[in-house]
Amino acid sequence: MFSLAKVFWLLASPDSLFLIALCAGAVLTFTRWRRAGVGILVAMTAIGVVVATVPFGTWLLIPLENRYPTTTNLPARVDGIVVLGGAVRQQITAVRGQPALTGAAERMTEFVALARRHPEARLVFTGGSGSLFDQSLKETLVARALFAQLGLDVSRIVFEDRSRNTYENAVMTRRLVAPRLGETWVLITSAMHMPRAHGAFAAAGWRVIPYPVDYQTTGTYDWGLGFSLSGGLDGIAYALHEWIGLVAYRAMGWTDAIFPAPEPR
């Protein structure tokens, strides 16, 4: 399923579909279906203008980010903190010799902040490699170096380095740390990813407190002026990836609901 999901998204992501349609239209203009090719090119031009100006991606992200409220306070005692991978760049780190982060860097920085705030907590970083072709460079290698640079005692941290997706994050991490009934564990991941992540952990039998970070929207449906085709495609791609992931996880039984919601404390 991991390989199938990677190949599917490689072909079905909005930017891939946009490029495929443009190429198909261009090729058809040199055949007897020239009129169809021109029609495709005109249609894709119009779609490009709309995508560049209308914040569809933001509007799709808002329900995901608003599903779980920002956690402003935690219980006095926290038994463990889990942060999901997805915030580091393994290949760049290996070549450049210093930890490189993605736009989801708040996962890592908030993990360090909570670790210092709760010295009694067990700490876990979970993330192997999400690459389809290269599993040799693990996210844990980058995370270990980054946490050490930020002054966190890495001997406190358990590193799970085999998981390749959110489902495996939940299952493998639970198996590794064996949380006890009644313990208080906190789960850190990006706000738009929290519904799928929290749903996967719940389906794996692990009740955790969601701690969403890395917000991409203000949470309101405003429409600022702008024109960016790449930004529009990226926003739609991020949002659709999560929405499709939610449906797929429910279909495979990896979550108990299509759109998981917070549990009462």
ROGUVEX-748741 format. One line per field, with one value per residue: residue in one letter; residue number from 0; z, x, y of N, C-alpha, C in turn. Coordinates in steps of 0.02 Angstrom, whole numbers. Example, Ala and Ser with C-alpha at 12.3 -4.5 7.8 and 13.67 -1.06 7.14 Angstrom:
code	c(a	s)
pos	c(0	1)
n_pz	c(390	354)
n_px	c(660	642)
n_py	c(-284	-112)
ca_pz	c(390	357)
ca_px	c(615	684)
ca_py	c(-225	-53)
c_pz	c(390	394)
c_px	c(660	645)
c_py	c(-165	2)
This chain:
code	c(m	f	s	l	a	k	v	f	w	l	l	a	s	p	d	s	l	f	l	i	a	l	c	a	g	a	v	l	t	f	t	r	w	r	r	a	g	v	g	i	l	v	a	m	t	a	i	g	v	v	v	a	t	v	p	f	g	t	w	l	l	i	p	l	e	n	r	y	p	t	t	t	n	l	p	a	r	v	d	g	i	v	v	l	g	g	a	v	r	q	q	i	t	a	v	r	g	q	p	a	l	t	g	a	a	e	r	m	t	e	f	v	a	l	a	r	r	h	p	e	a	r	l	v	f	t	g	g	s	g	s	l	f	d	q	s	l	k	e	t	l	v	a	r	a	l	f	a	q	l	g	l	d	v	s	r	i	v	f	e	d	r	s	r	n	t	y	e	n	a	v	m	t	r	r	l	v	a	p	r	l	g	e	t	w	v	l	i	t	s	a	m	h	m	p	r	a	h	g	a	f	a	a	a	g	w	r	v	i	p	y	p	v	d	y	q	t	t	g	t	y	d	w	g	l	g	f	s	l	s	g	g	l	d	g	i	a	y	a	l	h	e	w	i	g	l	v	a	y	r	a	m	g	w	t	d	a	i	f	p	a	p	e	p	r)
pos	c(0	1	2	3	4	5	6	7	8	9	10	11	12	13	14	15	16	17	18	19	20	21	22	23	24	25	26	27	28	29	30	31	32	33	34	35	36	37	38	39	40	41	42	43	44	45	46	47	48	49	50	51	52	53	54	55	56	57	58	59	60	61	62	63	64	65	66	67	68	69	70	71	72	73	74	75	76	77	78	79	80	81	82	83	84	85	86	87	88	89	90	91	92	93	94	95	96	97	98	99	100	101	102	103	104	105	106	107	108	109	110	111	112	113	114	115	116	117	118	119	120	121	122	123	124	125	126	127	128	129	130	131	132	133	134	135	136	137	138	139	140	141	142	143	144	145	146	147	148	149	150	151	152	153	154	155	156	157	158	159	160	161	162	163	164	165	166	167	168	169	170	171	172	173	174	175	176	177	178	179	180	181	182	183	184	185	186	187	188	189	190	191	192	193	194	195	196	197	198	199	200	201	202	203	204	205	206	207	208	209	210	211	212	213	214	215	216	217	218	219	220	221	222	223	224	225	226	227	228	229	230	231	232	233	234	235	236	237	238	239	240	241	242	243	244	245	246	247	248	249	250	251	252	253	254	255	256	257	258	259	260	261	262	263	264)
n_pz	c(0	33	-74	-181	-146	-157	-295	-350	-304	-365	-496	-488	-423	-415	-484	-567	-646	-709	-786	-867	-939	-1010	-1090	-1164	-1234	-1310	-1391	-1463	-1546	-1655	-1728	-1814	-1728	-1694	-1658	-1539	-1462	-1455	-1386	-1262	-1219	-1207	-1109	-1000	-983	-937	-820	-752	-727	-640	-533	-492	-437	-355	-191	-174	-116	14	65	65	159	279	349	390	473	570	633	749	898	945	1063	1217	1349	1450	1545	1716	1735	1613	1532	1415	1255	1086	928	758	609	455	444	406	294	224	119	82	204	219	115	136	267	380	482	388	365	330	282	391	511	640	705	758	835	930	994	1060	1147	1227	1282	1367	1452	1514	1599	1653	1558	1440	1285	1110	944	788	632	483	328	196	65	-96	-167	-100	49	136	197	344	432	567	586	549	640	764	759	748	868	961	929	969	1102	1172	1273	1195	1240	1309	1216	1120	968	830	684	573	518	379	344	408	468	500	586	699	734	744	834	950	978	1005	1118	1210	1286	1444	1515	1557	1557	1511	1355	1229	1064	931	781	614	596	490	465	579	597	524	582	721	712	665	772	871	815	824	954	1047	1151	1139	1174	1063	987	890	770	662	577	425	383	428	475	437	306	207	65	-4	-113	-246	-354	-403	-479	-449	-309	-291	-346	-261	-137	-158	-184	-59	24	-42	-35	101	117	28	86	209	170	111	221	303	222	222	351	441	514	620	572	436	448	576	744	889	1050	1203	1345)
n_px	c(41	101	191	99	22	117	150	24	-2	102	61	-67	-70	-112	-21	47	-59	-97	16	21	-99	-71	38	-25	-120	-34	32	-76	-108	-28	-79	-216	-314	-312	-399	-456	-341	-306	-418	-399	-281	-326	-423	-343	-265	-360	-399	-278	-266	-374	-339	-223	-271	-383	-402	-413	-343	-314	-444	-481	-393	-429	-544	-477	-373	-447	-514	-460	-437	-316	-197	-187	-159	-92	-106	-43	51	139	159	220	284	254	320	286	375	427	467	595	737	815	909	967	1023	1119	1207	1244	1286	1226	1078	931	773	596	447	373	435	397	350	464	526	426	417	540	521	413	472	567	482	417	502	484	429	427	511	480	528	461	489	542	587	508	528	507	603	726	775	876	922	874	747	768	906	932	849	905	1029	984	909	1010	1090	1003	1010	946	939	981	982	868	773	675	701	609	631	580	455	353	243	95	8	97	179	95	64	191	261	183	200	335	358	263	147	67	-94	-192	-91	-32	-12	58	28	116	97	77	-57	-150	-131	-168	-303	-297	-184	-215	-329	-272	-189	-286	-359	-262	-267	-219	-236	-212	-163	-203	-90	-86	17	112	29	-53	-148	-258	-376	-493	-610	-552	-510	-375	-287	-191	-74	-21	28	104	98	-41	-66	15	-48	-175	-131	-72	-186	-277	-202	-213	-353	-384	-304	-370	-491	-439	-374	-482	-551	-463	-469	-386	-416	-554	-652	-703	-674	-593	-621	-589	-571	-665	-584)
n_py	c(-60	59	84	87	199	301	298	323	456	523	527	579	701	876	964	874	824	942	971	856	871	990	948	847	923	1005	910	857	963	949	848	766	795	928	1033	987	983	1120	1165	1101	1165	1297	1280	1237	1349	1440	1374	1380	1518	1538	1453	1517	1635	1616	1561	1412	1306	1352	1364	1230	1181	1241	1177	1061	1109	1174	1075	1018	1100	1227	1177	1242	1219	1090	936	934	834	748	600	558	614	621	650	670	624	705	832	856	861	736	705	829	865	763	794	929	935	989	1002	1005	1078	1061	1152	1119	1141	1179	1068	1008	1110	1140	1020	1015	1122	1078	965	1021	1087	984	887	763	681	546	541	536	515	484	417	356	335	416	394	321	253	258	202	217	335	395	486	498	512	644	709	675	742	875	896	881	992	1092	1084	984	840	700	572	553	528	417	342	300	217	148	167	220	292	376	284	179	250	261	125	58	139	131	-4	-3	82	42	103	129	90	227	318	482	543	647	702	768	853	923	1041	1023	891	826	769	645	586	580	502	382	344	325	219	123	93	183	312	480	650	773	887	1008	1090	1203	1285	1333	1420	1558	1517	1574	1612	1707	1813	1858	1972	1910	1824	1677	1540	1424	1428	1415	1287	1210	1230	1172	1042	1003	1005	915	799	767	755	650	554	538	477	360	300	272	181	74	35	96	206	254	334	439	574	606	664	771	692	692	761)
ca_pz	c(0	34	-143	-221	-130	-184	-368	-364	-294	-414	-558	-477	-390	-460	-529	-618	-692	-748	-835	-914	-984	-1055	-1139	-1209	-1278	-1357	-1439	-1507	-1596	-1713	-1758	-1844	-1673	-1675	-1624	-1470	-1427	-1440	-1333	-1198	-1199	-1185	-1045	-948	-969	-894	-754	-720	-702	-582	-478	-469	-405	-305	-142	-162	-70	82	85	79	219	339	390	420	528	622	663	816	924	970	1133	1255	1414	1456	1615	1753	1722	1547	1534	1354	1199	1021	871	695	561	399	449	391	226	235	67	88	265	206	70	162	331	435	478	344	384	283	309	451	564	706	739	794	886	984	1030	1106	1199	1273	1317	1422	1499	1549	1605	1674	1501	1391	1221	1053	875	744	561	447	263	154	-4	-128	-197	-58	119	174	236	390	464	635	585	549	702	819	754	761	939	997	918	1006	1173	1204	1288	1150	1275	1333	1159	1085	896	790	617	522	490	315	338	472	497	530	644	756	753	764	894	1007	992	1030	1184	1253	1336	1492	1522	1604	1548	1470	1301	1185	995	895	708	582	608	435	467	642	594	502	631	782	696	660	839	906	787	848	1024	1087	1163	1147	1172	1001	996	822	758	591	542	360	371	487	497	411	233	174	-3	-17	-182	-261	-416	-400	-503	-410	-242	-294	-356	-200	-85	-175	-176	13	51	-71	-8	166	109	-3	138	258	140	102	286	327	181	241	422	480	559	634	543	379	471	649	784	955	1101	1265	1392)
ca_px	c(0	146	215	42	3	168	142	-40	3	148	24	-132	-65	-136	31	59	-116	-94	70	0	-149	-37	76	-72	-147	18	43	-134	-110	11	-112	-280	-358	-285	-450	-461	-281	-313	-468	-368	-235	-366	-454	-292	-246	-413	-394	-218	-281	-419	-301	-174	-303	-433	-367	-447	-303	-325	-512	-482	-353	-460	-579	-428	-338	-495	-545	-433	-418	-248	-190	-158	-136	-86	-107	18	98	137	201	258	272	272	319	290	424	398	489	666	758	872	960	1003	1063	1176	1254	1267	1318	1190	1008	888	704	543	403	340	486	366	345	527	538	377	436	594	492	374	518	596	429	396	561	464	399	465	511	483	525	445	494	597	596	449	549	487	660	786	758	939	928	817	733	795	975	929	817	952	1077	950	892	1073	1110	957	1024	904	975	954	976	799	728	671	695	579	656	557	391	356	183	63	-17	154	198	52	70	259	280	148	232	402	360	216	116	24	-161	-197	-38	-48	35	43	47	131	104	48	-129	-189	-119	-190	-359	-276	-137	-251	-372	-231	-168	-345	-374	-210	-279	-177	-268	-162	-187	-177	-57	-73	64	126	-32	-42	-202	-283	-437	-551	-616	-542	-485	-327	-266	-128	-72	34	7	138	69	-108	-61	43	-99	-224	-99	-68	-253	-304	-164	-242	-422	-381	-276	-422	-536	-403	-362	-545	-567	-419	-478	-331	-450	-623	-698	-674	-648	-588	-632	-559	-607	-669	-530)
ca_py	c(0	117	96	106	268	346	301	357	528	549	539	611	766	929	989	822	823	1003	963	804	900	1037	909	814	974	1026	855	850	1017	928	791	783	818	993	1074	963	1005	1191	1171	1082	1218	1355	1262	1235	1418	1469	1342	1407	1585	1531	1424	1567	1692	1595	1520	1349	1266	1378	1346	1158	1168	1269	1127	1015	1143	1194	1016	1010	1166	1235	1156	1297	1195	1018	915	949	781	718	540	550	659	591	696	634	649	742	902	860	844	692	709	893	861	720	827	993	926	1021	984	1045	1068	1079	1204	1095	1142	1189	1003	996	1162	1134	959	1034	1165	1036	921	1059	1105	923	844	696	645	507	576	490	540	428	433	323	368	413	388	259	219	258	196	216	396	397	550	498	536	717	731	668	797	938	901	892	1062	1135	1076	933	778	649	507	549	518	353	355	246	234	101	187	255	333	392	221	144	290	243	54	40	176	101	-68	10	114	7	148	95	115	282	367	541	552	703	691	830	851	981	1047	993	819	799	723	579	559	563	444	322	325	299	153	77	81	228	376	533	718	805	951	1030	1146	1214	1310	1364	1467	1595	1485	1610	1607	1771	1807	1911	1979	1877	1786	1630	1474	1373	1429	1388	1214	1180	1231	1120	977	988	991	854	743	749	731	582	511	522	428	297	269	243	123	19	20	125	252	233	383	474	638	600	725	766	656	730	749)
c_pz	c(0	-37	-188	-209	-159	-260	-387	-359	-343	-479	-548	-442	-439	-507	-584	-670	-737	-803	-888	-964	-1033	-1109	-1189	-1258	-1331	-1411	-1488	-1560	-1659	-1747	-1790	-1792	-1647	-1637	-1551	-1430	-1408	-1384	-1265	-1173	-1174	-1116	-988	-932	-923	-824	-716	-691	-639	-522	-449	-430	-350	-256	-124	-110	2	107	101	143	283	379	424	480	585	658	735	842	947	1044	1171	1324	1414	1530	1650	1741	1652	1547	1471	1300	1136	968	807	649	505	398	431	319	232	184	72	149	253	164	102	231	389	427	435	358	327	314	372	511	634	742	784	850	944	1026	1081	1163	1250	1313	1377	1475	1541	1554	1626	1616	1463	1323	1164	988	830	671	530	384	223	81	-33	-150	-150	15	164	219	280	420	534	639	587	615	761	819	772	836	981	989	958	1081	1209	1214	1247	1183	1304	1279	1133	1011	861	717	562	487	427	304	406	507	533	588	706	780	780	826	956	1027	1025	1102	1234	1306	1381	1496	1575	1597	1502	1418	1255	1115	959	820	679	590	553	435	529	638	575	554	694	771	693	728	878	881	809	922	1071	1092	1179	1146	1109	1016	926	819	683	553	477	344	435	514	474	335	201	105	-17	-90	-192	-327	-414	-420	-462	-339	-240	-302	-293	-145	-97	-165	-103	40	24	-46	58	159	79	48	190	232	133	169	314	288	200	315	466	524	568	605	484	401	548	685	853	1003	1164	1310	1449)
c_px	c(43	169	158	22	53	159	78	-33	52	112	-38	-128	-84	-82	48	3	-116	-42	52	-50	-118	2	30	-102	-97	29	-15	-138	-71	-18	-178	-331	-335	-336	-458	-400	-283	-363	-440	-322	-272	-397	-403	-267	-297	-409	-334	-230	-325	-380	-252	-206	-352	-399	-402	-409	-314	-394	-518	-443	-388	-499	-532	-395	-384	-526	-523	-411	-345	-246	-153	-134	-137	-92	-40	72	86	185	243	238	298	268	328	342	388	421	563	679	822	928	1001	1048	1126	1229	1285	1299	1286	1116	968	815	657	503	367	387	457	356	406	537	489	391	491	566	453	419	550	544	407	455	544	440	449	458	520	481	512	446	555	613	532	465	529	548	721	765	820	946	865	809	763	866	977	901	865	1003	1045	936	955	1096	1066	963	982	945	945	949	906	751	733	659	668	594	633	494	399	295	151	36	40	182	160	66	139	282	246	181	300	402	312	186	68	-44	-162	-142	-61	7	11	69	56	135	72	-28	-170	-183	-148	-251	-339	-230	-173	-297	-333	-208	-227	-363	-323	-217	-240	-212	-215	-196	-160	-148	-38	-27	68	63	-13	-95	-220	-346	-500	-550	-611	-512	-440	-307	-198	-132	-10	9	39	110	-1	-109	-35	-10	-152	-195	-94	-135	-281	-267	-194	-313	-424	-354	-327	-470	-502	-392	-426	-563	-525	-425	-424	-355	-521	-675	-663	-642	-645	-594	-600	-603	-612	-611	-555)
c_py	c(63	134	119	178	318	354	338	432	560	567	582	679	821	955	939	821	885	997	911	832	949	1000	875	864	996	973	851	905	1000	866	814	805	887	1035	1053	985	1078	1202	1154	1136	1279	1341	1263	1305	1451	1440	1369	1476	1581	1504	1474	1623	1673	1547	1454	1307	1287	1357	1272	1141	1190	1217	1077	1047	1163	1135	1005	1078	1168	1217	1210	1275	1119	999	929	897	752	659	531	599	625	645	655	666	686	814	909	839	802	702	773	893	820	755	889	988	963	1007	1033	1027	1087	1136	1183	1095	1150	1122	992	1047	1156	1071	975	1076	1125	989	957	1077	1045	875	773	652	604	540	526	530	480	450	400	361	360	407	321	219	214	258	199	277	404	467	555	523	612	742	728	726	864	947	913	965	1111	1125	1026	870	721	581	498	525	446	369	293	262	187	124	229	299	341	329	184	183	267	172	37	76	148	35	-57	35	82	53	110	129	170	334	424	552	608	687	757	815	914	982	1014	918	786	754	652	546	537	503	379	298	296	229	101	63	125	296	429	601	751	874	977	1091	1159	1235	1345	1416	1504	1562	1519	1610	1677	1760	1867	1913	1945	1841	1741	1561	1418	1370	1400	1312	1180	1176	1178	1051	957	967	926	793	719	722	661	533	491	469	360	262	238	180	62	1	48	182	228	281	416	540	636	667	716	726	700	712	704)
